[in-house]
Amino acid sequence: MAANSIAKLPGELVVAEAHRTQCLIQYTENQESGGKGGGGTAVSGTLSCTNYCFHFEPDAAQGLARLGQYISSQLAGSRRVPLGCVREIYMIVGGRKKILEGHATLPRKISEIEIICVDLRRLVFSVKQCPKNEASSILNALVRHTNPSSLSLLFAFDFARATRQRRPSQTNDSAPLFLGVRDWQRELTRLGVAGDQWRISDSNKEFLICDSLCPFLVVPANSRDNTLDYVASLHHGNRLPVWCWSHPNTGVSLTRGGAPSIDDPSEAPDPSYMYAVSMARNIGHQIENKGTATLDITRTCGTVWDLRSAFSNMRDLSMPGSPQELAGLDRKWLTGMESAGWLPMVRNCLRLAKTVSQNLCIDHRPVFLQEEGGRDLSCVVSSLAQLMMDPHYRSISGFQALVQKDWVAMGHPFSTRHHLITKPPSLSPDSVTDEPSVEAPTFLLFLDCVWQLSLQFPSAFEFSEFYLLQLHSLTYASLYGTFVFNSPKICLQVAMLSRHSQFFGSDEGVPDSNETCYEGLLRPAWGHWRDNLTREDREYCHNPLYYIFGNSEARYDFNTSDPLPMYDQFSSIFDDTAPNLVVGGSYGLYNRDSPMKDLHVAGRGKTSHHYQQGLLLPETSGCSVKPWLGFFARHIPDFQEHFAEQRRVREREVRLVKDVRRLKDTLNELELSVGAITSDLTSFVGAILAARERERRNRMSSLSPDHAHRPRLSAMLVPSDDVEVRGSEVNSSSKTLPTKVQSLAEFTETLYMFSDDRGTPSGLRKSADGAVGGASPGPGNALSPGSGRSPITKTRLRVTRTESIESSSLHSRTPGPASGHIPLLANKILIREQNVGPEEEERGGETAGKRI
Amino acid sequence: MADIQDKTKLGSPSPGSSPRLARKEASPTPSGGGGVSPFSQRKREAETLQEAITATALPGDPPLLPGELLSFIAHDITYLDPFLGARTGSLYITDYKMYFKSPSDDKAEEYILHVPLGVISHVEKMGRSRSKGENAYGLEIFCKDMRTLKFAHKQETHGRRGMYERLQIVSFPISYGKNPFAYSFKQSYPTNGWEVYDPVRELKRLSVGAENVPWRISETNSDYSMCETYPTILGVPASVNDETLVLASQFRSKGRMPVLSWLHPVTHASITRSSQPLVGASRKRSKEDEDYLSAILKANKYGKKLYVMDARPKINAYANIAMGGGYELDEAYPNMDFSFLDIGNIHVMRDSLSKLQDICYPDVDDQRWYSSLEATHWLDHIKTVLGGAVKVAEVIERQRSSVLVHCTDGWDRTAQLTALAMLMLDPFYRTIQGFEIVVEKEWISFGHKFSQRLGHGDRNHSDDQRAPIFLQFIDCVWQMTVQFPYAFEFNEHFLVTILDHLYSCLFGTFIGNCEKQREKLKVRVKTMSLWSFINSQVK
């Protein structure tokens, strides 16, 4: 019954239910401080399993509160986790833990189920009290749907079938898939690639040249189709060097492909083909031909096997089962993390991508990236390099296009690497046999590298850390067809087969091309996947700083074929009045010229110069590559409050950015409409300001001095949404408004102005729980940082009590900061308080009444 | 908005090292305070004196601060930058800074290095006059801000000795019987930073002395007879009279009795600080001290216990018994809760920082960065200090009980803990002005021995009384700003500016060991306050 009430996706069916299951919350932060140690609490409810996700519904409302966000994924909803995100399922029988796989017969007395998720979360359910048959049926269902035996059993197919009717008939507005000739053509045009240098060949249409690449290949213009076969045969996996990107000014290119196959060492890669690659450049750029820089990825960055073991080491460090275990890990965490080998891989990828960018953009030298299979770390490096060089890919739509172009279309084996099915697809066995069929988080490595970039260049990306995390879940969730195949070939084969097998019913017209066939079978994720998030979460995917300092004005529309602006125009995109932004990421907030700079960032070199040209060259030294706590520590209870605080801060920034934009718009309107009477307006504003100033002085003097100097207890560390700037009531000139926020530091300061009621002669706020005599100061007053060291730190940020955490969070019942904000804005803009609590009402009313 | 914009430019005369900053600094010309007549007279004298020296200097080099005199020039010197390679140029030494400039040429841009002399820890000669190899002969300058600078001289000119001697004299003025540069600095600022902190005003802000508040302001120490290293104005429980205070102070090391740091405005839970009790091997007790502590306990109507937090590791506290100190005896103080916060002493911190320095400068070992960072234990110490402060804040906030913090002398670890706890509890201290007050109050007025811990102008660089305690405090504050990005009015740059001028000796703020000594040195009269500079940039 509980399971019926949940909002299911189209095509989602409940397969099994287990009543009277208990979710064992292993430990939470509160218990830890209560001294109970490893003892957890149990919430009883119903565990259900659909063909898409598993779901736990507590029986009582009390359990709901206790559960909180414990079992949740933003993608699937609260208390739901997509089965694709399940990595391993264990059963605990008689105190022994056994991994549960495919067709194992289930023992009779199972006491607990332990589910390990790909986002490093461990969920334990006790099935002791649940009816016997239900327990085994839910286990069966979990195993069957988590790792089905064939691709067509994935939920993506059910979902696509169910939503087929709603699919927009026009595909014009969708993101590029790079499976058809059109998207490649647009990309070439966007980068200003001349037709006599590169051409699009359709010779791989039947996947005869290379079965892991996409049907259309961009190859040197002077190569003939009948030689491509030969060139391909000289490379591993038949992956001939194909075009990825060209510098829009010089036309110098980035190509990637398989390493030369070892079978015939005497034969070097076809010299004429490679010569054509190295010579391709724009007319008018007479650059000395230095030859192609060939970078071997396997040698510098390692293999998927290294990646796999590094990740499993990280996993051991990131999943403590109890506070004691965490304390043990904490003590040796830095050393442990370093020896895990994950960070060096991140660093090597960043470093190699940086080398690629330097070669292309500074030395004007073409680059050929080779990797044995050419389908794993070369995806990471080539897409990273393009992110560093091309601002277009740093927008959300551009980033998605990049992932589609360099990962999906280039045949990154998502299905194998993410272990989506238990055995190779029976429909069309992958004929590439030399590629290791190993499960490894290659895509996560890429996301981690992108996060490192975003840390060092906080305003360069349109998306946030949260977006990266959601994208990670999406690649596992098998909700859309984008990430379930090993290569475009398999994707299209499945699509063709299913069309014949009445997969879509008879009304489906015959698709006119492979691409539409693909579209018909599985909706690609890009246009729609964020619809699965809540509105707040969608907003949280965006990086507010990007809209202020980044590239917001120059937004590229994919449908127009406007060429990318030439590189020297980029300087106008980045605000060159904010040089402090540039180097060393978050440290760039501040002046880096302090003698202490070497403590933080090895920030030297000429990054700033290049950044203004749109080129990001990150620092890659040991201390500038940091562990991605947002991923690896996301589900450690002690960090929960830290991440919640981070989110509150970001949301505040988003609101502020919106306000600034609205003010800007209003100002523009005003300037237009006011026109001739500007001078009148100025004097009018002057009068208002004078009146306000008088008002302020009166108010200050009406307070007794000691009162005025009281510590302001109501200063909320947790900003509540009480300040709303009403743009329509702006009556001031642009000089005094924060429309010209110019540097990040300044922006931070502005936020501070908002987040703390400085200058407020406010009184004391009673605590939310009505302590004796209203004596306890309000929540959020005390800062208690975890006794943290920077990296693992017990960086838990506790606001004094749990209730107050909840109450002071987004939809607060708590009284907002005391009224009487005099941030800078208040002089000019009307600030309206909402949520003035009962205690505040009086005082708030008093001061608010005096406002203009 | 205006003040915010200014804030980002904060740090005009900041002792940075990079070309960009130095250029920025050159723009506000040294004639800023030129309107003052005695100053312009002195300037004229200085000009004639300097004419000979400056004859060889390029015009505009080096940019001088008001009151700064050029005293040494050496050309054709090579600075070995660990990152950018060797640069050859001219070196200028004034009474405030060392200024190296390499002109731009085909290969490289102009290069300027700018080091306040106060930052120099010691200077050593490298190589011998017969040393072979390029750039093997010259000076190596070790700095307090983690840098090591290497200058190479031409062997044939023997220019090294002159520079070495000059550097010795100007870098360690106190060892040579002179005043630090702060006494010659003649910049005038629109705000007076010495007025930022007024102990009476601050105690009144905490409602000390107000009606129904069981605390009062005492001026017993106005002639520093009760305690030499305390300020003249103290907050004490209202129920204790001045005579008892004097008696009670005798039981605490150096007379540093428990006095008020912070008072909770509602519960009147207090943070007090002191030095260790003089228990000694004979397990002495003092009736006055016991009564005094219970008066502190009773001044808070909610707290059932007084939490006495000893910042030291227990073993250290125990070791102090042999030297006449120790810790409070359980049986002597009923209703008290004793705990040890396990923070190492100044020697531990100094060693830890020096290890950190080794792994940070000039080269970072990528492969082993995190494990070697862990091995320095610097972060562990930060964690312990922050953790201790959280304990203090939690007792005040959650249990509404009062806390007494002490260590051995009560001027190092104690200052860290009380100041951090106050930052955690009171939003006022998280403003720029509030933070300045915390530093003035908890550190400067309560006698953190800045001069000794930093070794201002003192050539005895191996003095074991030097320790980076204040640096550690600033690091802790920085950790808090990372965890609560919008809770503070100031940013990292503000903190770094404070650290820069902690060593630079441009301002008098960090000169002297205690208030009594500062009065003797006439610091407030003869030097500028760092807060004058900062506040005039902010507003």
Interface residues (C-beta under 8 A of the other chain):
Chain A: K332 W333 L334 T335 M337 E338 S339 L343 P344 R347 N580 Y587 L589 Y590 N591 R592 D593 S594 P595 M596 D598 L599 A602 R604 S621 G622 C623 H642 E645 V649 R652 P705 D706 H709 R710 P711 R712 L713 A715 L717 P719 T736 L737 P738 K740 Q742 S743 A745 E746 T748 E749 T750 L751 Y752 F754 S755 D756 R758 L764 V772 G774 A775 S776 P777 N781 A782 L783 S784 P785 G786 S787 G788 R789 S790 P791 T793 T795 L797 T800 L824
Chain B: M1 D3 I4 Q5 K7 T8 L10 G11 S14 P15 G16 S17 S18 R20 L21 F83 L84 V119 C143 D145 M146 R147 R201 K204 R205 L206 S207 A210 H264 P265 V266 T267 Y302 C360 Y361 P362 V364 D365 D366 Q367 R368 W369 Y370 S371 L373 E374 L379 D380 I382 K383 T384 L386 G387 G388 V390 A393 E394 I396 E397 R398 R400 L423 M424 L425 D426 P427 F428 R430 T431 Q479 M480 V482 Q483 F484 P485 Y486 A487 F488 E489 N491 E492 H493 V496 T497 L499 D500
